[in-house]
Amino acid sequence: MNHPQEPTARPIKILITKIGLDGHDRGSRVVAAHLRDAGMEVVYTPPWQEINAVVKLALEEDVDVIGLSCLATDHLLVPKLMQALRDQGLAHIKVVVGGIVPDEDEALLLDAGVSRVFHPGSSLDDITQTITDLAGPAAVPDEDR
């Protein structure tokens, strides 16, 4: 007798990208590799992405989370990204920001809808756990399936 299998949750899917003009991507590459090793499906873009391109890719790839790396003043573009996601019906996608974000600007990002800001020195395990929590029960790292 065949028993129907329960649907299994798919791996967490995260888009790691940089908007704006800063091209320093070492940190985002390290985080992307760690998340991939943790069982997540990582969509990685090179630096210098435009907001509309990020929104389009997030939609096409059906991501759960967008991770933005900001090392200059690029974090000031994030509220525009958040609005563009809402305009496209993608407000359900969680957004995290990592990098150099002055303390006085963190509230601006959180008020715009960013779920979490990671500052230099944040642990890779904390980043992974936060993304897992944000992605919710429908998506889990491969290693937990």
C-alpha beads as a LAMMPS data file, in Angstrom:
LAMMPS data file: protein, C-alpha beads

145 atoms
144 bonds

1 atom types
1 bond types

-500.0 500.0 xlo xhi
-500.0 500.0 ylo yhi
-500.0 500.0 zlo zhi

Masses

1 110.0

Atoms # bond

1 1 1 0.000 0.000 0.000
2 1 1 1.423 3.339 -1.017
3 1 1 1.289 6.154 1.471
4 1 1 1.442 9.669 0.121
5 1 1 4.600 11.373 1.200
6 1 1 4.348 14.550 3.153
7 1 1 5.597 17.459 1.102
8 1 1 9.064 18.383 2.206
9 1 1 10.016 21.962 2.788
10 1 1 12.382 23.388 0.215
11 1 1 15.736 24.842 1.176
12 1 1 15.833 28.452 2.275
13 1 1 16.566 30.610 -0.731
14 1 1 18.474 33.843 -0.208
15 1 1 19.642 36.520 -2.608
16 1 1 22.977 38.062 -1.586
17 1 1 23.637 41.318 -3.403
18 1 1 25.011 44.853 -3.276
19 1 1 23.219 47.949 -4.470
20 1 1 24.880 51.246 -5.163
21 1 1 28.436 51.973 -6.174
22 1 1 30.529 50.165 -3.562
23 1 1 32.367 47.232 -5.114
24 1 1 33.910 45.693 -1.996
25 1 1 32.302 42.276 -1.901
26 1 1 34.618 40.111 0.206
27 1 1 32.226 40.079 3.163
28 1 1 29.219 39.193 1.049
29 1 1 31.155 36.345 -0.583
30 1 1 32.142 34.964 2.844
31 1 1 28.550 35.130 4.082
32 1 1 27.218 33.575 0.857
33 1 1 29.645 30.648 1.135
34 1 1 28.739 30.084 4.789
35 1 1 25.000 30.109 4.046
36 1 1 25.508 27.688 1.159
37 1 1 27.502 25.399 3.467
38 1 1 24.605 25.620 5.951
39 1 1 22.284 24.135 3.308
40 1 1 20.671 27.257 1.911
41 1 1 20.245 27.941 -1.765
42 1 1 22.184 31.131 -2.411
43 1 1 21.671 33.397 -5.407
44 1 1 24.712 35.664 -5.542
45 1 1 25.125 38.745 -7.702
46 1 1 28.200 40.817 -8.374
47 1 1 28.297 44.352 -6.925
48 1 1 26.712 47.457 -8.427
49 1 1 23.155 46.160 -8.784
50 1 1 20.309 48.541 -9.470
51 1 1 17.245 48.386 -7.254
52 1 1 14.920 47.332 -10.080
53 1 1 17.272 44.496 -11.029
54 1 1 17.309 43.221 -7.431
55 1 1 13.519 43.312 -7.221
56 1 1 13.192 41.491 -10.558
57 1 1 15.692 38.819 -9.527
58 1 1 14.001 38.345 -6.143
59 1 1 10.695 37.760 -7.939
60 1 1 12.137 35.464 -10.624
61 1 1 14.111 33.389 -8.117
62 1 1 11.273 33.280 -5.534
63 1 1 13.637 34.080 -2.671
64 1 1 12.703 34.031 0.996
65 1 1 15.293 36.581 2.099
66 1 1 17.429 39.289 0.521
67 1 1 20.796 39.950 2.128
68 1 1 22.373 43.291 1.281
69 1 1 26.001 44.118 1.877
70 1 1 26.698 47.799 2.462
71 1 1 30.146 49.198 3.128
72 1 1 29.811 52.809 2.057
73 1 1 26.678 54.944 2.188
74 1 1 24.798 52.434 0.034
75 1 1 22.588 51.559 3.013
76 1 1 20.820 54.873 2.385
77 1 1 19.360 53.304 -0.790
78 1 1 17.711 50.495 1.158
79 1 1 14.440 52.371 1.906
80 1 1 13.991 52.770 -1.869
81 1 1 14.512 49.021 -2.293
82 1 1 11.969 48.288 0.429
83 1 1 9.425 50.519 -1.307
84 1 1 10.138 48.878 -4.677
85 1 1 9.539 45.441 -3.113
86 1 1 6.213 46.624 -1.678
87 1 1 5.240 48.160 -5.032
88 1 1 5.778 44.778 -6.705
89 1 1 3.810 42.842 -4.089
90 1 1 6.960 41.391 -2.540
91 1 1 6.646 42.787 0.968
92 1 1 6.741 39.207 2.299
93 1 1 10.426 38.900 1.364
94 1 1 12.547 39.553 4.436
95 1 1 15.537 41.864 4.034
96 1 1 18.691 41.887 6.125
97 1 1 21.572 44.326 5.814
98 1 1 25.154 43.692 6.783
99 1 1 28.224 45.882 6.802
100 1 1 29.048 49.420 7.763
101 1 1 25.824 51.043 8.957
102 1 1 26.246 53.940 11.386
103 1 1 24.195 53.512 14.548
104 1 1 22.217 56.656 13.761
105 1 1 21.117 55.152 10.414
106 1 1 20.044 51.743 11.738
107 1 1 16.616 53.046 12.810
108 1 1 16.063 54.402 9.283
109 1 1 16.549 50.893 7.872
110 1 1 14.399 49.186 10.494
111 1 1 11.640 51.763 10.008
112 1 1 11.768 51.082 6.258
113 1 1 11.076 47.389 6.923
114 1 1 14.518 45.802 7.182
115 1 1 14.342 42.806 9.520
116 1 1 17.866 42.952 10.903
117 1 1 21.117 44.883 10.575
118 1 1 24.377 42.990 11.095
119 1 1 27.395 45.067 12.027
120 1 1 31.063 44.141 11.504
121 1 1 32.001 41.299 13.803
122 1 1 28.586 39.618 13.674
123 1 1 29.007 35.869 13.858
124 1 1 28.248 33.748 10.817
125 1 1 26.221 31.433 13.038
126 1 1 24.060 34.358 14.215
127 1 1 23.498 35.419 10.604
128 1 1 22.552 31.862 9.628
129 1 1 20.169 31.440 12.568
130 1 1 18.511 34.796 11.936
131 1 1 17.931 33.978 8.272
132 1 1 16.563 30.555 9.197
133 1 1 14.160 32.174 11.667
134 1 1 13.082 34.832 9.155
135 1 1 12.475 32.327 6.351
136 1 1 9.940 30.518 8.510
137 1 1 8.785 26.920 8.551
138 1 1 8.133 26.618 4.793
139 1 1 11.843 26.683 4.068
140 1 1 14.612 24.981 5.995
141 1 1 18.301 24.423 5.424
142 1 1 18.982 21.153 3.566
143 1 1 20.818 19.721 6.560
144 1 1 17.631 19.913 8.660
145 1 1 15.377 18.092 6.192

Bonds

1 1 1 2
2 1 2 3
3 1 3 4
4 1 4 5
5 1 5 6
6 1 6 7
7 1 7 8
8 1 8 9
9 1 9 10
10 1 10 11
11 1 11 12
12 1 12 13
13 1 13 14
14 1 14 15
15 1 15 16
16 1 16 17
17 1 17 18
18 1 18 19
19 1 19 20
20 1 20 21
21 1 21 22
22 1 22 23
23 1 23 24
24 1 24 25
25 1 25 26
26 1 26 27
27 1 27 28
28 1 28 29
29 1 29 30
30 1 30 31
31 1 31 32
32 1 32 33
33 1 33 34
34 1 34 35
35 1 35 36
36 1 36 37
37 1 37 38
38 1 38 39
39 1 39 40
40 1 40 41
41 1 41 42
42 1 42 43
43 1 43 44
44 1 44 45
45 1 45 46
46 1 46 47
47 1 47 48
48 1 48 49
49 1 49 50
50 1 50 51
51 1 51 52
52 1 52 53
53 1 53 54
54 1 54 55
55 1 55 56
56 1 56 57
57 1 57 58
58 1 58 59
59 1 59 60
60 1 60 61
61 1 61 62
62 1 62 63
63 1 63 64
64 1 64 65
65 1 65 66
66 1 66 67
67 1 67 68
68 1 68 69
69 1 69 70
70 1 70 71
71 1 71 72
72 1 72 73
73 1 73 74
74 1 74 75
75 1 75 76
76 1 76 77
77 1 77 78
78 1 78 79
79 1 79 80
80 1 80 81
81 1 81 82
82 1 82 83
83 1 83 84
84 1 84 85
85 1 85 86
86 1 86 87
87 1 87 88
88 1 88 89
89 1 89 90
90 1 90 91
91 1 91 92
92 1 92 93
93 1 93 94
94 1 94 95
95 1 95 96
96 1 96 97
97 1 97 98
98 1 98 99
99 1 99 100
100 1 100 101
101 1 101 102
102 1 102 103
103 1 103 104
104 1 104 105
105 1 105 106
106 1 106 107
107 1 107 108
108 1 108 109
109 1 109 110
110 1 110 111
111 1 111 112
112 1 112 113
113 1 113 114
114 1 114 115
115 1 115 116
116 1 116 117
117 1 117 118
118 1 118 119
119 1 119 120
120 1 120 121
121 1 121 122
122 1 122 123
123 1 123 124
124 1 124 125
125 1 125 126
126 1 126 127
127 1 127 128
128 1 128 129
129 1 129 130
130 1 130 131
131 1 131 132
132 1 132 133
133 1 133 134
134 1 134 135
135 1 135 136
136 1 136 137
137 1 137 138
138 1 138 139
139 1 139 140
140 1 140 141
141 1 141 142
142 1 142 143
143 1 143 144
144 1 144 145
